[in-house]
Amino acid sequence: MSAGHTVTIAENGAEALGRIADRTPDCIVLDLMMPVMTGHELLHTMKTDPATARIPIVLVSSRVSEGRTHMITERDADHCVGKPFTRGQVLDAVRAALAA
């Protein structure tokens, strides 16, 4: 079942940054635990760059449900979804981020 979104996947934060430079996404679903450039590093890089600072971000991490995310990360993300999550939870967060 399609939710009507086009999805682009990046294997790590550095690859994601390159894809964002090629085509600005409407929203980013971001995991904190990524190789090469972590989700924390990507989030910080995006939020300090005026070209990407306004892109909505849905943070997805087991650290959210464990209450261990850093306050700055949660403040900079538009929505946070803890692992394990359902498809519906992620879609709801994406819809909310796009509507804001």
C-alpha positions in Angstrom: 0.0 0.0 0.0 1.4 3.4 -1.0 1.1 6.4 1.1 1.7 8.7 -1.9 5.3 9.7 -1.0 8.4 9.3 -3.1 11.2 7.9 -0.9 14.9 8.2 -1.4 17.2 6.1 0.8 20.7 7.0 2.0 22.9 4.4 3.7 24.7 7.0 5.9 24.6 10.6 6.9 27.3 11.7 4.3 25.3 10.0 1.5 22.1 11.7 2.8 23.8 15.1 2.7 24.8 14.6 -0.9 21.3 13.5 -1.9 19.8 16.6 -0.1 22.2 18.8 -2.1 21.0 17.1 -5.3 17.3 17.5 -4.6 15.8 19.2 -1.5 13.4 16.8 0.1 10.0 17.8 1.6 10.8 15.9 4.8 13.5 13.7 6.2 13.1 10.6 8.3 16.4 10.4 10.2 17.9 7.6 12.3 20.5 8.7 14.9 22.6 5.5 14.5 24.2 5.7 11.1 27.8 5.0 9.9 30.2 7.6 8.4 28.2 10.6 9.6 25.8 10.0 12.5 22.2 11.3 12.6 23.4 13.8 15.3 26.0 15.1 13.0 23.7 15.3 10.0 21.0 17.1 12.0 23.5 19.6 13.3 24.9 20.2 9.8 21.4 20.7 8.4 20.1 23.0 11.1 23.2 25.3 10.9 22.9 25.6 7.1 20.3 28.1 5.9 19.7 26.1 2.8 18.5 23.0 4.8 17.5 24.4 8.2 13.8 24.5 7.4 13.5 21.0 6.1 11.2 19.1 8.5 12.9 16.2 10.2 11.3 13.1 11.8 13.8 11.6 14.2 13.5 7.8 14.4 15.6 6.0 17.1 15.6 3.5 19.9 17.1 6.2 22.0 13.8 8.2 21.7 11.8 5.5 23.4 14.6 4.9 26.0 14.5 8.7 26.8 18.3 8.9 26.1 18.3 11.4 23.2 20.1 14.6 23.7 17.7 17.5 24.4 19.2 19.5 21.5 18.5 16.7 19.0 14.8 16.4 20.2 14.4 20.2 20.1 15.8 20.4 16.5 13.7 17.5 15.2 10.1 18.3 14.3 8.9 14.9 15.5 10.4 11.9 17.3 9.3 8.3 16.8 10.8 5.6 19.1 11.8 2.1 17.9 10.2 -0.2 17.6 7.7 1.7 15.6 4.8 1.0 13.2 4.5 2.2 9.7 1.5 4.2 10.8 3.5 6.0 13.5 6.1 7.1 11.0 3.5 8.1 8.4 1.6 10.1 11.1 4.8 11.9 12.0 5.7 12.6 8.4 2.1 14.0 7.8 2.4 16.2 10.8 5.8 17.5 9.8 4.6 18.3 6.3 1.5 20.0 7.6 3.5 22.3 10.0 
